[in-house]
Amino acid sequence: MGGPEVDRLVALLARLPGLGPRSARRAALHLLKNRGSLLEPLTAALERTAEAVKPCPVCGNLDTVEPCGICSEARRDRSTICVVEEVDDLWALERAGIFGGLYHVLGGALSALDGVGPEDLGIAGLVARASDGAVEEVILATNATVDGQTTAHYVTDRLEGCGVRVSRLAFGVPMGGELDYLDEGTLGAALKARRAV
Amino acid sequence: MEWSDRGIVLSARRHGESAAVVNMLTREHGRHAGLARGGAGRRLKGVLQAGNLVAARWRGRLSEHLGGYTMELERAVPAAFLHDANRLACLACACAVAERSLPERHPYPLLFDGFLALLDGLEGGSDHWDAVYVRWEVGLLDVLGFGLDLGACAVTGRNDDLIYVSPRTGRAVSASAGEPYRDRLLALPGFLIGKDIGGASDILAGLRLTGHFLERHLFAGERAGPPPARERFVARLGR
């Protein structure tokens, strides 16, 4: 319609989460109509981001500095590492503002189906960090799925002998959750993980 | 085409943004794949955990189409033992073995019932869930045409003192007949021939036995070797 360049732009936009071919076409048209205020700044921002943002060699977070802002922040509690599957999990915890320690991004979870084995995850780096003597606790914040918990058990095994306390997030009733609407699995896990008040 | 059946979720692979291609072991329709719309979304993701028991409805225009699944959770099985590393490893192993070895759309009702028994055991119904799993693998070999013959000694025909299995034929061998070849024979754990479970070593011997024949008959070829989930499960029990 608008030449191969526009077709390529639409095809690339359509690969973004939340966009299909039609919405990608609309987004492309919107960008082209707002060249000065949107297309050119966006192009520049994408270029700068592609050049500057890299995975942190320590924790696996994405940032423009090495080590990342979290790893280099002096106020952080360096005795606790929270292990997450993906960067978006790290960002979710940071948004909540409830954790003041360091992170470690595994880069996924063990999955027989997708062929993800221990060597594909950042487990060796975690073991090295946990063994350096400064770390006292490793919190496993993997997803409450079969793959996530299988990964958590595997990481726990690998951390044996590192001299750190290993804990994991609790399972149970979410804030605002009504028991009537919860699935049996969540209810069962919540009942099992009950604690004295 | 449309049918309803009970199914055990073996795997769910994300497809596109919100859907998932689900592989299920059903009682009357065997291992059957289908597209679950919204399967990668918040509402269905929990339902599509491996090992969950669901009431599934499959619908497709033609029987050979991938078709679509709608489903309702019957039992969230893995939630009962997410904290137990061994049981979770066993479940992941069973799902991976079923997914790799079973042909699609061929019903094996007994194998499905065996899987249900395994899920019951894993949920806490049996202390010997690991033995249940080994028996399930023996059953898997059997229904796929590679059954072990553990009833009598391949050499003497007697059914007492059976402690070996021939790695070539899958037939039991008695202690006396197998003695000269003991290094080359596989150990036959007693619980597979009606005796009591002799502990963790018996379970590992059972897994070695079934593992040998699974690798030989079902995991050979292009993607050689057992699923990594099985290797991890065996390694975990062996520690």
HADDOCK unambig.tbl for C-alpha pairs under 7 A between the chains (distance, minus, plus):
assign (segid A and resid 17 and name CA) (segid B and resid 17 and name CA) 6.70 0.50 0.50
assign (segid A and resid 112 and name CA) (segid B and resid 96 and name CA) 6.75 0.50 0.50
assign (segid A and resid 112 and name CA) (segid B and resid 227 and name CA) 6.85 0.50 0.50
assign (segid A and resid 112 and name CA) (segid B and resid 228 and name CA) 6.24 0.50 0.50
assign (segid A and resid 112 and name CA) (segid B and resid 229 and name CA) 5.97 0.50 0.50
assign (segid A and resid 145 and name CA) (segid B and resid 49 and name CA) 6.70 0.50 0.50
assign (segid A and resid 146 and name CA) (segid B and resid 49 and name CA) 6.56 0.50 0.50
assign (segid A and resid 146 and name CA) (segid B and resid 50 and name CA) 6.74 0.50 0.50
assign (segid A and resid 149 and name CA) (segid B and resid 82 and name CA) 6.43 0.50 0.50
assign (segid A and resid 150 and name CA) (segid B and resid 85 and name CA) 6.93 0.50 0.50
assign (segid A and resid 150 and name CA) (segid B and resid 88 and name CA) 6.68 0.50 0.50
assign (segid A and resid 150 and name CA) (segid B and resid 89 and name CA) 6.74 0.50 0.50
assign (segid A and resid 153 and name CA) (segid B and resid 85 and name CA) 5.72 0.50 0.50
assign (segid A and resid 184 and name CA) (segid B and resid 76 and name CA) 6.42 0.50 0.50
assign (segid A and resid 185 and name CA) (segid B and resid 76 and name CA) 4.98 0.50 0.50
assign (segid A and resid 185 and name CA) (segid B and resid 79 and name CA) 4.87 0.50 0.50
assign (segid A and resid 185 and name CA) (segid B and resid 80 and name CA) 6.91 0.50 0.50
assign (segid A and resid 188 and name CA) (segid B and resid 80 and name CA) 6.64 0.50 0.50
assign (segid A and resid 189 and name CA) (segid B and resid 79 and name CA) 6.29 0.50 0.50
assign (segid A and resid 189 and name CA) (segid B and resid 80 and name CA) 6.62 0.50 0.50
